[in-house]
């Protein structure tokens, strides 16, 4: 058994506990993230609003992934990242006369 395998085995109970806490207290965590973002935005006088909003969204997304670690989310997807949309077929050359 390799080092990473042993590490994963030892951290699995902690990950399960964090997941359970995220499921149980998700609304409180979201509220705390929003409150912290608002305070930081006020302290920076709106200079970094877009970055603060982006970071808050990413933190909420990570928390949601932890809370729904079984691979199902409220949207009903299987937890895999979305694939790129299919590219359009190449344009056909204009007709010649």
Secondary structure, 3 states (H helix, E strand, C coil): CCHHHHHHHHHHHHHHHHHHHHHHHHHHHHHHHHHHHHHHHHHCCCCCHHHHHHHHHHHHHHHHHHHCCCCCCCCCCCCCCCCCCCCCCCCCCCCCC
